[in-house]
Amino acid sequence: MKTITLPVILMLFLVTTQMKAQSLSKPILDQLEITEKDMFAATSNGDSEAFKKICGPEYFTINANGVAMTLEEAIPFIPRFKGSTVELSQQKQRVYGNFALRTGFGKVFINSQLVAEFLYSSGWIYRDKRWQFIHWQGTPTGILLEGKGMIEPPKN
């Protein structure tokens, strides 16, 4: 529990210290939609480099299997998602200064077969004139099939 608590506290500290009393314009908020789609495309293509470019250096994830990882720890897993597609619904967005918290429901498919359903929260910070993906937390809601590249560690 301590290993998850400390990184989460650090992430919240980083986010709150980065928040400014600015109001993001509609074009900047609209840009987040595009950046999020790019993030899912990088994941579906198994493109670790494209995924890494979208992320901020403090990226932190808590995956559906309960494993927490930094960006460097997560990058080797990105190729495991190659060929997957994601359908999102029930999306909501809350904006706090230059930080956006997005939540929703997702379904992951491989070859048109449903392999996972999850609730998620993603954190995005607008910094250096672009959106940076800094947090992901996914919680399975039922179906989560092993052997489909979703929860097992990458093969060495």
Secondary structure, 3 states (H helix, E strand, C coil): CHHHHHHHHHHHHHHHHHCCCCCCCHHHHHHHHHHHHHHHHHHHCCCHHHHHHHEEEEEEEECCCCCEEEHHHHHHHHHHHCCEEEEEEEEEEEEECCEEEEEEEEEEEECCEEEEEEEEEEEEEEECCEEEEEEEEEEEEEEECCCCCCCCCCCC
